Structures are given as structure tokens and as C-alpha cells.
Amino acid sequence: MPGFHTDQADQASRTGRSGGDAIRPHAEGAFAGELAALAAADDRPRPERWKLSPWAVATYLLGGVLPDGTVVTPKYIGPRRVVEVAVSTLATDRALLLLGVPGTAKTWLSEHLAAAVSGDSTLLVQGTAGTTEEAVRYGWDYARLLAHGPGREALVPGPVMRAMARGATVRVEELTRMPADVQDALITVLSEKTLPVPELGEEVQAVRGFNLVATANDRDRGVNELSGALRRRFNTVVLPLPATHADEVDIVARRVAQLGRSLDLPAVGDGTDEIRRVVTVFRELREGITADGRTRVKSPSGTLSTAEAISVVTGGLALAAHFGDGVLRAGDVAAGILGAVVRDPVADRAMWHEYLETVVRERDGWQDLYRACREVSS
């Protein structure tokens, strides 16, 4: 149904995607050089309308060195098989569901998958409790609708419809945040690869290359379980938390460095030691046991995800750069740790004080972190 797809509208939606003034450029803009180098070196078969082969998409996500010496930075640090299954799913007619607890890089991975596969990560439906069926399907230009009645000119295609017409990858973030009846609007799209427009007695059929990546978690509040009918339309890939302390430190350090550059934060000294300590605190509280396995600790009500650790360290860097001596220290991250840990002002605060006194206070070389945390916790 070509009348529902306009090159001008799609061009407008992508304008400025790689703009240098953007606080957070889209993946296809931020890593345009790597994507171009991969495309030039990629001599493997590509599915219809894919910008890269599945092998090149996986290399883009996991990192590597190309024959011409181009270094491809890893976008996802985790099991290779997780990425391979996700990429191969998108090469079939099955949609992909990235499932995991908050902070396991579901959104980050979905964005980079769309950027590598379709060259456009902006076809996005953001799921919330207020997301309507129109956001998933299509809407109407009511001025034209009132003036001329239902017609193609009055129809406003949503991201899913545009992706179907272009043969591109569309993203649905926080699928389980959307009401159940809105979720189920995707069933026909995923099973029949068609989107009916009953008002016009017509339909949009997906062209080859179309697929959908959804993200969801079942640990957060406000979650609406997926119906069995919808879940069967997906291949589900569960994203694990970082397997090791070293992996999580690496993830936090990389993302903090990227964010610091994008925000033009003044350069600070090496903050690796504080990153290690933040990650240690988060992992111990998350897992309910100290790193040496000797002491059981209580866990807070929040998730203490890797994403939250990145936020804590980034905030600390800003403090160190603008109000400190340019070196990331315990006092720069203490308030951020407190804010991430203490969500329940009663139960979490009691748990945090117990952890400070029984673990942080007694750990060699952590006295500065203990004092800083006590100061902001009092």
C-alpha cells in the first residue's frame, strides 16, 4: 500500500540523526565510521534490505578488528551466543523479544541491532501505561479527516507501519508497560505480516526485511504480562546481568567514557578504582553476599543495575570535574550510591547502615568511602 509511505516523511524523521550537537546521537550516527568500515569489508550474504550481513552485525555488537585495521568497539559485553541468537532471529520471520531485569542493556542492544541491520534506530514505539493502540498501528490527521473524510492522505502511519513499508527493523521498548489490549495489536502484524486498515478496507503488507525487536522485563512495577498468543510470536532472548565483576567494571568504564565525551565533561584523572568500588557495592547488595563469600548481606528494594552504576559514576565525574580537584574520589560517588540504594526510606536505610558498618567499615582501604557514605547518610 505505497500511499501510506512517503519518502519525505521518513527523511524528516531521520534528519539530524548524526548531528554533532545532539546530547545523545543515535547509534547509526555515533558509530557511522564503524558501520561504514564494516559494510566495506563485508563480503558475506546479507538478508534482503539488511545493511550488513549477520556476521558483520554480530561483529559490530561484540567488537573486533577488520582486515584494514579498523577497530570495532564492543557495544555489548556478554555471552557471544546471546548476540548470535538475537541476530539470527532477525534474519527469520520471527520477532525478537529481549527479556531481562532492569539495567541489562536491553534498550541499548535493541538500538544497535536496528542501527546495524537497517541503518535506522529511530523507528520506535515507547511503551508506557498511556501508550495507545494508535501508537502501535496508525493515527489520523484530524483536520484532513474532517475536511475530506477517511482517506490515505488523512492517515498518519506509525513506526510499525513505516517499518513494514520500508522493510526495516522497528523497536518496541518496554512492551510489558503497555496495556494488554495495546500489546495484542501486534499479533496480526507478527503472525500475518500485515496491518489491516478497516476504515479504508485496505491493509499494509510487510515487505522483506521487516522485523520487530521488543524489550521487556518482569521485575519492575507496572508490568502487564504478555498474552500467550503474543509471546508465541517472539523468539525470546534473556539478557543476563554481567557475569563477572571485571565485565561489569569494563561496561561501566566504557559507557561512562562515552557519556563524558558526549556531555563535554572536563577530563578527570583515572577513576577506575572508584568504578571498581561502586560496582563491588552494587554486586554485593544485589547478590546478598560479599565478594569473598564470607558475609551474607541484605538486599535493597531496588535492582542496583549496571545502568544505575553508570549513572552514579557519571554524576561523580561531573562533581569531580566542576567542584573537585579533577580526580574522582569517594566523596564524588557517595551521594549517588545512597540515592541508588535507598529507595524505601525505612527498610532500605536500615539495610544500608548495616552494610556500611559490617562490610564497608571493616574493608581495608575503604575508610574514605565509609566516611563519605556516612556523611551523606546522616
N, C-alpha and C positions, 0 to 999 in steps of 0.2 A: 504494500500500500504506500507507494512513494510519496503521495501527497502529505503524509504525516511527518516526513523527514525533510528538513531544509538545511542545506549546507551552511547557509548564513547563520542559522540559529546555533548549529554545532560549532561553527567557527567562533561565534561570540562567546560561547560557553568556555572555549579553550583559550581565549585571548588573555595574554598576561600570565600564562601558566608557568613560564620560566622567568618571569620578571625579577630583576635583581633587587627591587625594593620590597619584595614580599617578605614578611616576617618568617613564614614557613613555606618555601616554594614546594609545589607538587613534586613528587618523586621523579617524573619524567623531565622536569626542568632542572632539579637539583643534581641529577645524575645523568644529564644528557650526554656528556662526553663518554661515560662508560657504556651507555646504551648504544651510542653510535659505533664505538670500537667493537663491541660485541657483534653488532649487525654486520660490520665489515668483515669480521673474522669467521662469521657463522656460515658454514657450508653444509649444514645438516638439514634434513627435511623439516619444513615448517607447516603446521596445520593451516588451513585456509584463513587468510586475513590476520595471521599472527605476525608480529613484527620480528620475532626471534623464534628459533627452534626451542623445543622443551629443554634440550641440553643447555642452550645459552641462557634461557630464563633461570634455570637452576644455578648456573654459574654466576649470574647477576645477583641472585639472592644469597648465595653461600660464599662468594668471593673466589678469586683465582688470579692467575697471571696469563695473559693472552700471548700468542706467538710473537706479536710485535713489541712485547714488553709492557703493555698496558696493565696496570694493577687494578683489578676489580675489587672494591672493598666489600666485605660481607655486610649484608643488610639484616640477615637473620643468623643468630648464633644458636645452634641447636642441632638436633639429630638430622643428618642428611636425608634419611628416609622420609621424614616428615615433609620436607620440601619436595622430594621426588614424587611422593604420592599426591600432594596438592597440585603440582604442575601437571602430572599425567591425568588427573581427574578433569582439569580444564580442557584437556585435549580430547575428551569424550563428550557425550551428550548429557553427562551428569553434572549437576551443580555442586559446588563445594561449600561445605559448612566448616568454618574454623571455630572450634569449641575450646574453651579453656577458662580458667579463673581470671578475674580482672588482672591486667598487667602482664599478660603473657605474649604481648606483641601481635594480637590478632589483627587489629586495625592497621598496624604498621606493615604486616605481611600482606594483607589484602591490597593495600595501596600499591606496594611494589610489584605484586603479581599483576595487577591491572596495568601498571606502567610498562612492564616488560612485555606482556602479551599483546596489549592493544595500543600502547603508546599514549594512553589517556586514562588517568586515575580519577577523573572528575565526574564520571557518571556514577552518582552516589545518592542513595536513599538513606537518610539518617533516621534510625528507629528511635522513637520516644513514645511515651504514653499518649501523646497527642497526634501521632502520625495517622493520617487519614488514608483511605483507600486511593484517593486521587493522587497522593504522592507516589504510590506504587504503580498506578495504571496511567491515568491521564487526567487533565483538568480542562477547563473551558475558559476562553476569553469571553467574559460575560457581556461586554459591550457589543462584540460582533454577534454573540448568540442572540441578544435581544433585538439587534438590528436586522439580522438576516436569518435567524433560526439555526438549527444544528447543521453543521457542515464542516468540511475539512479545514477551512480557514479559521473556524472558531475553536478547533480542538488544539489544546496545548499538550504536547507529548511529554511524559515524564522521563526520567533517566532510563527506566527499564525499556520503555517503548523505543527510545532513541538508540539504545544499545542493540535491540533486536533488529532495527532497520539498518544499522551500520555493520552488524556482525562483530560487535565489540564486547568487552567484559564490563558488566555493571556490578557495583558493590552495594550490599545492603548491610549497614552497620547496626549492631545491637538488635538483631532480629527479634529476640525474645522480649524486648522492651515494647514492641508494637502490640496492640490489641490482637487477640486471636483471629477475629474476622478479617483484619487487615493482612495478617500473615497469610491467611488462606487465599488471598487474592493472587498469590504467586503460584498456586497449584497448577492451574491451566497453563501458565507460562512455562513452568518447568516440565510438565508432563507432555503437553501437546506442542510446545514451542510456538504458541500462538496467543495473541491477546485480542479477545473479542471487543468490538465497539458496538454494542447493541443499539445505541442511539442512531447509528448510521447504517445498521445492518451490514457491517463490514468487519474486517479483522486485520491485524498486523501479524504477519508470519516472520519468524526469526530467520535471518539468513545465516549461512555457515560462518562460523567464528564466534557467534554469540554464546556467552555463558554468564553465569552469575556466581559471585563469591559473597557469602554471608558470614557474619561473625555473631557469636552468641556466647553467653555464659549462664551458668545455672547456680551461681553462688551469691549473686548480688540481689538486693531488694528490687521489687518492681518487675520481677521476671514473669512472663507468661509462657507456659510450657508450649512447645510446638506440638501440633496435632500429629498423630501417626501418619496421616496421609501426606502432610508436608515433609516430615522428617524422611520418609521413604524416597523423596525426590532428591535427596542430597547424599553425597558421599561425605562422611564426617571425618575430619582430621582433628585429633585432640592435641593442642599445643601444651607441652609440659612447661613447668617452671624450670629455670636454668638448673642443670643437673649438678653443677659444682659451684663452689664459692668462686673459683677462678673465672669460670664462664660468666657468672653474674657481674663480677668486677669488670671484666672486659666489656660487657654490654653497656654497663653504666658509664664507663670511661669514654667509650666511643660516642654514645648519644650525647653526653654532656659536652664533649668537644664540638660536636656538630651544632648543638644548640647555642653554645657560646659564640661560635663564629656567626651564626645567623642573627644573633642578637647584638653583635658587635660588643660583647663584653670585653673590657680590658684584659690583657693577658695576665694570668696569675702564675705563681710557682706551681711546681708539681703537687697535685692534690691526691696522688694515688693512695697515700696512707689513710687519708680521711675517707676516701671512697671505700677502701677495704673495711674500715671500721663501721661505716654506715651499712654496708652490705652484711657484715657479720651480725650486727644488731638485728636487722630485719630478718635474716635467715633463722637466727636462734629463736626469735619470738614467733616466727611463722611456723617453725617445726616443733616448738615446745621443748627444745633441748639445746644445751650449749654445744659449741663446735667440737669440744673434746669428748662429748658423750657422757660426761660425768654428772651434770646437773640438769634436772628437769625444771622447766620454767613455764609459767602460764602464758597463754597466747591472748592477744588483744582481740577486740571485736572486728577490727578491720583486716584487710588482706595483706597489707605490707608488701605490695608487689614491687617488681623491678621498676615499673614506671614511676612509682612513688619515690623510690630511691633516687632515680634520675632527677625528679623534681626537687628533692631535698638538697642534692649536691649542686644543682644549677642555682638554686637560691643562695646556697652558701658561697658559690663563686661570685655572685653579684655583691654579696656583703663584703667579701674579702677584697674585691676589686675597687669598690666605691667607698667603703668605710673602714677598711682594714689596711694592712701593710702589703697587700698583694699576694699573701700566702694563705692558702686555705687551711684554716685551723679548726679545732674542736668547737670553739665558740661560734663559728660561722654556720655550723650544721646542727647545733644543739636544738635550736628552736624549731627547725624543720622536722627533726626526728620526733620531738614532742608532739607537734601537730599531726604527724602521720600516725603515731602510736595511740595517742589518747583521743579516741572518738567518743567513747562513753565517759563522761566526766567523773563518774564514780568508780565503776568497775575497772576501767582501763587505767585510771590514775593510780589506783591501789596496786594493780599489777605492775605498772611502770616503776613505781617507787621500790617495789620488792625486787625487781630485776636490777635496778641501779645499785641497791645495797648489797645484794647477794652475788652479782656477777660483775658488773662494771667496776665497782669499787675495789674488788679483790683482784682484778686482772692487771698484770704487770704492764706498765707503760700506758695505762688508760686513765691515769689520775686526772689529766687535763679534761678528758671527755666527761668524767664523772663530775668534776666541779662545774663545768659548763652546763651540763644537763640538770644538775641540782639547782643551779642559779635560775634557769628559765622555768623550772618545775615548781619552785617555791611560791 
